[in-house]
């Protein structure tokens, strides 16, 4: 079990989401920063889709009654384990009774705590993810509360000695330090009226209703910086900036939408749909965030800014291939770690 001493602002159980049910109106859900979840699960010997804790901003305190192994990925929390500093993107041995304290996030928005064996709540529709709107999945379909206890599964059969609580800690390079996250863009341009100093570059494909917007609205979409308003959640980011007016005023019939879809409601302020978004909508779609950049979008704080970078389907596919190559590099590094652990007599005797 894991004892939740302090749950924090919004902590939920998440995995890679539900697939194959959108035709029934069931949102995909799952981790907003899927890349961080996949890396964290690799660091503790889990399957990539094992359930973990998604922690929004923090602070959070967890106690581990039994020895295990954990990894913190996503944002940097200034975490401590029984008062000793520990770091994100590391595989950490935890002894029975130790407490993990995650302070408020220093940067970014979301972090993930993965534990060997995964969070073993009851699967629903093939996933352990929490659907807050539908109130199912996770732990009672809700965010965690102080005093909750979470079951943990048995370590994965393929997990070797390198993932035991006695094995040494090890880490991997965070995505933010890798070349594949760099975005090439033209020299910039204006700044949001709020005066934000930096905006996250997010690559976007033109949407099916892109031509419903006049040239000046299209230019504003690409050239302006957009503020993520506090009226945002796991269903979507509501943005604030220049009003995007349409030439076609007729409402659309309800149609399928996906995470990453950028809709423009009548007020002209875009909404970027996220993992918990509805499955259909009637607003025109001016663009779609590419899959390889959804995890970056998930780390933008409320009142932070983003800018949209035009891209092509070929560039979107290449970005996804580079992300998968990064995960393969981590797999290779973990294999080397396990081989080193297997050669150590003290561990080989376990």
N, C-alpha and C positions, 0 to 999 in steps of 0.2 A: 504494500500500500504506500501511497504518498499522502502525508498530512498537509492540508492547506492551512497554514497558520494565518497568512494574510493573502487574500485573493487579488487585491489590486483593482484597478479601474475596470478592466474587462479582460478576464482570462477565461478561455474556453478550450475544450478538447477539439482538436482538428486533425484530419489526415489529408489525403489528396482528393477527397470529395466523392460525391455520388455520381455515377455515370450510367447512362441508359434510361433515365427517368424524366428527361426534360419534356418529352411528349405528354407526360402526365402532369406537367406543371410543377415538378419538383426541382428546385434549384440545385446546381452542382455543389455549392458550398465548398468546404475544405479550406486549407491554409491560404491566406491572401498572398503570402510570400512562399510560394511552393518550392523555390530553389533552396531557401534556408531550411525548410523541413526535410528535403531530400538529403542535403548535406549532413544535417544533424542526425538523421537516422543512420546514415553510413558510419558516423563517428562512434556510434554505440553498438554497431553490429546488427541493426534492425533491417527489415525490408524497407525500401524507400517509402512505401505508403503506410507505414505504421503510424498509429495515432500518437500525438504529443500535445503539449500545452502551447497555445498561442497567447502570448502576453502582450496586451496593448498598453504601452507606455510604462506600466508598473505603478508603484512598487509592489513586490510580491515576495512572500516568504514561504518556503516549502521545507518540510522535514521528511527524511527518508529513514523509516524504521529498520530497514534491512540494507545490507551492503549491496551496492549496485554500481552502475556506470551511467553518467549523464553527459550531455553536450548542450551548450547554449549557442544558438546561432541567431542570425538576424541583427538587430541593433545591439549596441554596447550598453550594458546596464550598470557597470561598475560593481559587478557581482562579487560576493564573498561566500566562502564555505567555512562555517564556524569561525568567521572573522578574518579568514585568510583570503586575499584577493585571488580570484579566478577569472578566466578570460573567455570571451566568445570564440567560437570556431576551434575549441579544444575538446578532446575526449577526456573526461575527468573521472577518476575513481572516487567513489563516495562510500564511506564506512557507515555502519549502522548508527542511527541517532543523529547524524550530522544535519545541519540546517543550511539551506541555500537562501541567501538574501539577495534580491535583485532590487537595486535602487531605481528611481525614475530614470527612464532612458536618457542617455547623454545626447544622442542624435538618433534620427530615424524614429519610427513609430511602433514597430512590432518586433518581438523576439520570440524565440521558440526554445522550449526546454524538452529535449528528447531523453528518454530513459530506456535502458536496455530492457527489451521485452515489450515496450510500448504501453500506452495507457489502454487497459483491457476493459473498457466499458462495453455494453451490449451493442453489437452492430445493428444498424437499421437501414434497410435498403442497400446493403452492401458497404456501408461506411459507418465509422464511429464519429464522424464530424457532427458538431453542434449546429443545428439549424435554428437560430434564434427567432426568426419570424414564424416558422412552423412549429416551434417549441417541441422538437424531437431530436434524438441523437445526443451524443455526448453524455453529460450527467444530467438527466432529467430535462433535456432540451433547453438548458439555461446556462448563463455564465456562472462560474464558480463563486462560492461564498466562503467566508472565513469559517473554518471548522470542517469543511468537506474532507472526505477521504476518497482517494482514487485507487482502484485496483491496477496492478501492474502485471503484465503477462510474463510468461517464461521466456528467457533469452532465446533468440532464433537458433534453430539447429545448426545453421552454417556458421554462427559466431564462434571464432576461435579463442585461444588463450589470451590473445591481445586485447580482448574486451572484458576480461574478468576484473573484479574490483582490486585484484592484486597487481594487475599489469600497470606499467608506467603510463602517465598521461602523454598525449601527443596532440598536435594540431595541424590544421591545413590553412592554406591561404584563403582569406575571405574574398568573395567575388569583387568587392569594391577595389581590391588591389590588383585585379587582373585586367589585361588589355582588352578582353572581349567585351567589357562593359563600356568601353569608350564609344562615344557617339560623335560622328563627324557632322558638323553643321556649319552653316554660313555664319559669318561674324554678326553679332547681335547689336542691336535694335533697341526698342523701347523697354521700359520697365513698368511693372504694375504700379498703379497709383499708391498702393500701400507702402512702396519703397523697399520691398524685400530685396535683400542683397544677392540672393542666389535662387535659381529655379532649376528643378530637375528636368533634364532633357528626356522626353518620352517619344519614342518613334511611333508614327501613326500612318495607317493606310486610309485612303479616301473611302468614305462610306457610300452606300448605294444611293443616298439622297444628297450627295455633295453638290450636285448641280442645281438643287433647289435653293441654293444660297447665292446671292449676287457676288460679283467679284470683290467688292469692298469687304463683305462679310468673310469670304474665303481668305482674303489677305489678313484680316484681323485675327482669324483663327490661328494662322501660322505665325504671325509676327508678334502677337501680344503674349504676355505672361499671365497665367491664370491662377487665381488664389483658391486653395482648397478651403471651403468654408466649414465652420463648426457644425453645420447642418449636414454632416456626412456620416456614413457608417459602413458596415460591411456590405451593404447592398450597393452602395455607390458613393462616389465623390461628387458633391455638388460644387461647381466652380463659379467664380465671380470674375467678371472682366467686362470687356466691350460687348454690348448687346449684338447678337448675331441675328439679323433680320432675314426672313425668307422671302423669296419671290412667289413661291407656291404657298398659299394660305390654307389650302384644303387639308383637313385632317386625314391621316393615313389610316387604313385598316390595321387592326392589330396584327403584328407579325413577330416572327422569332427574333430574339436578341440573345447575345452571349456576353460573358465577362469580357470587358475591354471595349464593348460598344460605346460610342460617344453619341448620346442623344441630345437634341436641342428642343426643349419645351417652348411654349409660347412666349415666355419671358426672355428668351434669347440667351440664357445662361446654361452652358453645357453641363451634362451629367455623364460621368464615366461609370459604367456599370462594373461591379466587382463580383466576387464569387457567390454571394448570397442574393444576387439580383433576381428579379422575376424572370420568367422564361419568355414572355411576350411583351410587346409595347407598341405604342402608336405614334411616338414622336419620330421625326425624321433623324436619320443617322448621318452625321457629317463625317464621321471617321471611326476607326477602330484601332485601339492600342494593340501592337503586335504582342504575341504571347511571350516573347523573350523579354519584354519590358514590363510585364504586369507586376513582377516582384519589386521592381524599382518604384513603381507607382504606389505599391502598398506601404513603402517606407517613407512616403512624404507625409509630414506632420500636418495636422489641422493648422490653418493659417499659413502654411507653407505654399510655395509656388511651383508650378510646372510650366514647361513650354513644349509645344508639339513640334516634332521634327518630321517632315514628309519623308516617306520611305516607299519602297517598292515591294511587291510580293517576293521577288528574288532575294532582296536584302533581308526581309523578314525570315525567310527560310534559312539563310546563311547565319543570322543571329542565333537562331535556335540550334543550329548545328554546332556553333561555337560554345553555346551553353552546355550542350551534351558532351562536348570534348572536355570541358572543364570538369564535369562529373567523372568522366573516365580517368582523368588524371588523378582525381581523389581516390578512385577505386585502386589504381596502381600504387599510390602511396600507402594506402591501408594494407594492401597485400604485402608490401615490403615491411611494414610495421609488424604484421603477424608473423612473418618469417623470422624477424629478429627476436621476437618474444619466444618463438618455438625453440630457438637455439640457446636460450638462457636456461641453465639447469634448474634454477629455483622455480621457474614457471613450468617447465616441462614435467616437474614432479607433481604438479597439482592434479 
